[in-house]
Amino acid sequence: MSHAVPETPGWSLLRLSAAARVGLAAGIVALLWVVTFAVIA
């Protein structure tokens, strides 16, 4: 039994499409900006 990747689909960055990765990255950046301004304000 040498199953490196489980057969059941789960949440993984490797399974996301390129657009989904870009969207996720943009969301993280936006969240960091909001936190930064919240700390400054």
PyMOL commands that set and color helices and strands:
alter all, ss='L'
color gray80, all
select helices_A, chain A and resi 13-15+18-40
alter helices_A, ss='H'
color red, helices_A
deselect
rebuild
show_as cartoon
